[in-house]
Amino acid sequence: MQRPMRLLVVTMLTVAAASPANSQTETEIAPALKCERLTELKVANSTLVITRAEAIAEAAPGTVKVRPTLPDVVGVAIPSHCRIEGEIDRRTGIDGKPFSIGFAIALPDRWNGRFLFQGGGGLNGEIRAPLGADASGESPALARGFVVVSTDSGHQGGSYDNSFLKDQEATLNFAFASVGKVTAAAKAIVASYFGRPPRYSYFVGCSTGGREAMLAASRYPADFDGVVSGDPAMRTGYSNFGLAWANAAFNEIAPNDASGKPDAANAYTASDRKLVTNAILSACDANDGLKDGLIFNPKACRFDPASLVCKGAKSDACLSPQQAAALKKAFEGATNSRNKKVYTAFPWDSGIAAEGVTIPGILVTGAKTRSGATASGKIDVDQAEDALAADGPQALRDTAGWTNLNSFFGRGGKILFYHGWSDPWFSPLDTLQYYEQMAKDSGGMEHVRASASRFFAVPGMGHCRSGDALDRFDLLSAVVGWVENAKAPDAVVATGAALPGRSRPLCAWPKYAHYKGQGDQNDASSFECRE
């Protein structure tokens, strides 16, 4: 279904054809003008400036990196395309610092009529290559013929530089405004380049990109047809408090480092972490019909760290009473004086103590967690919660408070959620809690699950992609199929480099993948979705 778009009047470019020629199919729309001419593009009543327009040749499989700082490469060919770089709202901000909303667009030479906004990560501050790789399996959106746009969300300096928060407009852009501004500008460029607007528009992102995907549906319900939100960083103040609470619990039992401060990363030895992992698997792995190192039925998982307490002296085969108590305290989370959780608990899963390349488990990170907390001793929970409630900028970018998506759903919009069950930064139970409240406030769970939204748990996976998990799956095709062909995704097949030769279905919550009792144990077809 074609979505109405906020119109920007494009001038100074003559479009060669208002619509594709009859010989072109809907999955192969050619440009209406040369790539280099896009630097001449002017948009009435807009501060859009295109700084670069370059024709990019086709790239062979394995030659394009998803991000310069990560080892992941795209395993399929990236088609020839026109890459556009530009800025919106260039200005001088607080302390004389320059600001703008930077963006990049990849316009394929053979366009399929679809537009995809690629979410960012961390605090943004950088323009990632517009590929559309999140939740797309082995084939990014650009490789399929999508137009893809990415943005730095209105400031420069990298994903860990928070100095932009001193500037009001930069904070607003990061919170939500850049998504609307970039969407409008990008669609105007698409209409000029191809002689027609996108037929369907999508947003896919993980972490900060997952939060942005949520706000795309909640704040811009007329601009997008389908949204995929992964491991959303939707309540960072509260999640950082959850990590600080865990750090404090671990610091209470941790040995001191060379400077005399508690070293939470060493509160548990490698043997302790392996013991915890094995115990969780022993308690929960078989609940999905097969012991395979992955917990696909998390609702049936019952694990108590007290079961590992030594009956005598501490050894590699047991935990000290203090270690077991700290583990339980950390994962249960803090409760205020009104007996309410400040941040959601973390679930027991196979990856919570795993060592990873980029995102190790909660027990490994200790004081090195994203929160930066190194507190030892007790935390005044009520005081901390009051401070979070008074944090205006945090509340501004918190998407979890907006659970009524009636306008988005009323226009036929679909939103899929996924979350790694071993995510050490943002609890998947927090995302699940949002999903259930959103459904309640948007027509009821039965109605929303049937017509508009699904949630997928990913066992063993850390934040976005990592761990001994099946972390490659194609939710992009799933949301496209639901939007364009009314095919609701009951399950998607997941694979992963960490577990070669194995596949499993990820079932739409509350169902889970259960082994049928016969057939190849490594093949997804031997499993069924059960409730």
N, C-alpha and C positions, 0 to 999 in steps of 0.2 A: 504494500500500500504506500503510495507516494505521500511523504510528509510535507506540510507547508514549511517553507524556509523563510527566515528573515531576509528580505531582499536588500542587497547592496547594488547600487547602480554602477555598472562597469562602463567606463568611457575610454576613448583613445585607442581602442583596438577594434578592428573590423573582423567579425567572425565569418569565416568562409562558408559555413553551412549551419543552419539552425538545427538540423537533426541529421543523424547518420544516414548514409546512402542506403538504398533498398537492399544492396548486396551485403550490407553488414548485419550481423546478428546482434541480439541483445547482449551476448557475451563477448563481443569484439567490436568496440567502438573506437574509431581512430580519432586522433586529435584534429581539431579544426584549424589550427595554426601552428607555426613553428615554436619550439620550446624557447628559443632565445628571445622571442618577441615579448615574452611575459614580463621582462624587466620594464617594458613600457606601460604596463597595466596601471591604471589609475582607478580608484574606487571613490565615487562621490561621497562626501561627508564621512570619510574614513581617513585614519592616519596610516593606513597600510602602505608599506614601502617594500618592494621586492628588490633585494640586494644581489641576488644571483639566480640565474636560470641556466642549467647545463644539461645537455643530453648525455645520458649514461648508458654505456653499452651493456649488453647482457653479460652477467657474471656466472661462471661455471659453479656447479655444486661444490661446497666446501671452501669457497674463497671469500665469503662475506661473513663477517663477525656480527653477532647480535649486538654486542657492545664492545668497544675497544679494550676495556679492562677485564673482560671475561673470556674464558677459553671457548665458549660455545660458538659454533659456526652453523650457518644454514646449510642443510644437507641437500637442498634442491637448487636448481638454477634460479637466479633473480633476473627477471626479464628486463629488456631495455626500457628505459623510462626517462622522463624529464624530471629532474630534481630542482625544486624551487626552495630558496631560503629567503626569509624576509623578517620584517619587524612591524609591530603595531604599537602605537602610543609611545614613541621614543620621547624621553623627557629627562629633565634633571630633577632628582628627588632629594630626600633628606641628606644633609651633610654634603651637598653638591655632587652626590653619586649619580651616575647615569643609569637609567632604567629603560627597559622596553620589553615587550612580549615577543621573544624570538620564536620562530617556527620553521619547520621544513616540511615540504610536501613531495611525495613521489607520485608522479602521474604516468602510469604505464602506457606504452605505445598501443597496447590492445586492452582497452578498459572494459570491465564487465558491468559497468553502470553502478557499482557500489562504492560507498565512501566509508572509511574507517578512521576513527580518531584513536590514536595509540596513547594510552595512559603513561604517565611518568613514573618516577620512583624517588624515594627519600624526600628531600626538600626540593627536588627538581633542580633548577639552576643550570641545566645543560640540555641541549637538544640531542636526543638520541636518534639514531638512524631510523627513519620512517619505514619500518618493515612489517609491523603487525605480527610479531612472533609469539606474543603471549597467548596461551591456551589455543594454539592453532595446530597442535600436533607436529608433523614434520614439514608442513608447508605454510610459511607465513602468508599473510593476506596479500602482500605485494606480489608474491609468486603466483597467486591465483587471479590476479588482474584487478584487485582493489586499488583505488586511490587511498593512500595512507598519509596522515598528517601527524606530526609530533610537535611538542612545544616545551620551552623551559618554564612556562607558566608565569613569566613576567619579571624574572630576575636572573642574574648570571653569578657564577661563583662556585658551582658544584653542589652536589646533593647533601653536603654536610654543613654548608655555610648558612647560618640563620640570621646573619646581620640584616638581611632585607626586611625582617619583621619590624624594624624600627620605622619603616616607611609605610604609611597607611595604604596607599594605592597598591603597592607591591604585595602587601598582606592580603588585600581584597582579591587581587588577581590570583594569588596562590590558593586562597580559600575556595574560590569558585569562578570569579569573573573571567579568567583567561579562557576557560572552556567555551563560554558563549562567544567571546570575541574572536577566538581562533576558528571556531566552527563557522561563523558567519563569513569571515574573510576567506577561509579555505573553500567554502562552497561557491563563493563568487569567482574565485580563480578557476575552479573546476568548470563552472558554467561558461567562462570565457574560453578556456582551452579546448573543451570538447563541444562547445556549442549547445550544451544542455546541462541541466543540474543532475545531481545524483538521483537515481531512482529509489535506492535504499541507503540508509545511514546507520552505522554501527559504532559502538564504543567498546573497546576491550582494554583492560589494564589489570595490573596486580600491584599489591601494596598501596603506595600513594596512587598509582593508576587505578587500583580497585576502588579507592575512595572517590576518585574523580569519575569513575564509571557510575557509581551510585548517585553522585550529584548531577551527572548528565541526565539520569532518569528523573530525579526529583526536582531539579531547578530548570531544566530545559526539556520538558516532556514532549514538545512539538518538534524537536530537532533530530531525534533519534528513534529508529525503529526497533533496534535490538541492542542489548547491553550485556557484557560479561564482566563480572566483578570478582577478582581473585584476592584472597587474603587481605581484605581492605584495611588500610591504616585509618580507620574511621574515628577512633577515640584515642589519639596518641597520648594525650595527657594522662588518661586513665590507664592505658596499657603500660606506659612508662612507670606509673605508680605500682602496677602489678609486678613489674620486673624489680623495682626498688624493694618491694615487700619480700620477694623471693631472695634478693641479694642479702637483705638484712637477716633473713632466716639462715641462709648459708654462712654468712659472716660470723654468726654467733658460735658456729662449731668449727670454723676454718682455722688452719694454722696461720701464723703471721708470716709476712714476707720479710725481705731484708730490711725494710724500713720500719718494721714493727707493726704494720697494719694488717688486718685480716685479709687473706687471699682466698676469696670465695671460690675461685676456679679450682682450688685444690681441696675443697671440702670433701670431695669424693675422689678416690683413686680410680684409675682405669678399671681395676677389678671390681670396685664398687659399682661403677656405671654398668659394667657388663652384667653384674648380678641383678641390678634393678631391671635392666632390659629383659633378661631371661625370665625373671619372675613375672613381669607384666605379660610376656608372651605365654608363659605357662598358665596364667590365670585366664587369658582372654583370646588367645590365637585360635583355638579350636571351635569357638562359638560360631564361626562361619562355615563349619563343616570340614575344614582342612587346616592342618598345621603347616603353614608356609612362611612364617616370619612376618606376616602382615595381618593386622586386625581389621577385618572388614565389617564386623558387627560391633561398633563401639558402644552402642546403647546397652549391650549385654556385658560390657567389661566391668568387672568388680576386682579391684586391687587395693590392698591396704599395706602400706609400707611396714606396719607393725609386724606383719608376717615374716619379715626378714631380720628381726631383732635377734642378736646373739643370745644364746642361753648360757654362754660362758664368756671366755675371752674373745675379743674382736679378732676376726680372721677374714680372709677373702670370701668365705662362704656365708657371711652375714654382715649386718649393719649394726653399729652401736645404737643404743636407744636414742641418743642425741641426733644421729644422722637420720634415723627413721622419722623422728618427730619433726625435724627441720624440713624434710622432704614433703611430709603431709601438710605442714603449715604453708610452705611455698606454693604448692599446687592448689590448695583450697582457696587461697587468697584472703585478703583482709576483710573483716566485718566491722562495721561501725557500731556506735553505741545503740543504734536503733535496730541492730541485728540484720542489717542489709549489707550485701556485698558491695564494696566500692568498685571493684573490677571483677569480671567473671573468672571463675576457676579455670585452670588448665586441665585438659583431659589426660588420662594415662594412655600412652601410645608407644609403639616400638621405637620411635625415633627421638624420644625426649632426652636420651643420654648419648646420642650418636655424635661422633666427630664428623664434621662435614667440611668441604672445601671452603665454602663461603659462609654458611649459616649452621654452626654446630648447635646441638641441643641445649636446653636450658641448664642442665647440670654442668655442662662444659663451659658455658660462657661466664657464669658467675658474675664477678664484678665488671666484666668487659661487655656487659649487655648494652643494648642500644640506649637504655635509660641513663647510662653514665653514673648510676648510683653506686656508692660504696659504703652506705650507712651500716653501722653495726649497732647492736642494742635495739631498743624499742622505737617504734614509729608511732607518733600521735595520729591515729587514723582519722579521727574527726577533723583535726586541724588540717591535715593533708587534703581531705575531701572538700573542706570549705575553700581552700586555696584553688582547687581545681574548678569548683563551681563559680569562682570569681574571675576566672581567666577568660576575658572577653574574646581575644583573638582565637583561643582554642575552641570556644563555643561556636565561633563564626564558621570554622572549617569542619565542624563535627557533623557528618552526614547522618549519624545514627539517630538524631533527634527528629528526622523527617521521615515518617513512616506511611504517609498517605500518598499513594501513587495512582490515585483514581484517574487523573488526567492522562498520565502516560499509558496506563492500561486501557483506558477508554478509547484511545486512538489505535489500539492494537499492539502497543509496545510490549516487548518481552525482556525479562532480565534473568540471567543465570548467575548463580553464585557458586564459587568453589573455594575450599580452604584446606590447606595441609593440616592434618590432625596432629602433627608434631611441630607446628609453627611455634618457635620460641619467643616471638615478639608480640604477636596478636593472637589471642586465644580464639580458636575456631568456634568455641561455645558462645563467644560474644557475637560473631557473625550469625550464627544459628539463631541466637536470641533476637537479633534484629530482623532476620528473615521471618520468624514466626510472628513478631509484632507487626511487621509490614503487612503480612497476609491478613492478620486480624483487622487492621485498620483500612484495608483496601478491598473489602468484600468477603473476607473469610478465607481460611486456609484451603478448604475444598475447592472453592471457586478459583482462587489465585493459582493453586497448583495445577488445576486443570487447564487454565487459560492464559497464564501470564508469567509464571516464575517457578524455577526449580533450584534446589540447593544440592551440591555434590561434595561429599567428604572424600578426602584423598588420604588414605592410611599411610603412615610412615613419612609423609612428605613434610619438610621444613617449610621455610617461608618462600612461597611462590614456586621454587623448583630446587630440590636438594634432598640428600639423604638416600638411604637404601629403600627406594620407593619407586612406584610406577608413576612418574611425574610428567609424562608426555601424553596429552589427550587433546582432542579437537572439539572444544566447545564453541569455536567460531562457526564451524559447519552446523553444529547443533542449533545455535540461535538463528542462523540464516534459514535453516530448514523449518524452524517453527514460525518465523516471521513470514517467509515467502511461500511456504507450502503447507502451513498449518499442521506440521508434524512435530508434536511435543516430544522432547527427548526423555525417554524413560531411563536410558543408560548411554554412556559413551565408553569406548574401549580405551584402556590406558596401558602404556608400555613404559619402559625406562631404561636408560643406559646402564644403570646400576644393577639391573636384573635382566640381562639379555635372554631372549627367547621366551619370556613370560609375558602374558597379557591377562588383564582382568577387566570386567565391566565395572565402571563407577556408576552406581545406581542412584537415581533421584531420591533424596531423603523423603521419608524415613526408611525406605527400603535399602537393602545391602546385598552385596554379592555373596551367594551361598553355593558351595560346591554341590553338584547334583548327586555325587556319590559314584559316578563313573565318567569315563572319558579322560582325555589328556589334562592333567592337573596344571599344566602350564598354559593352557589355551582358554581364552575368555568364553568360548562356546560351551565349555563344560560347567559354567556357572549360570545361576539364575537370580533374578532380583526378588528377594523375599522381604516381608515386613516383620 
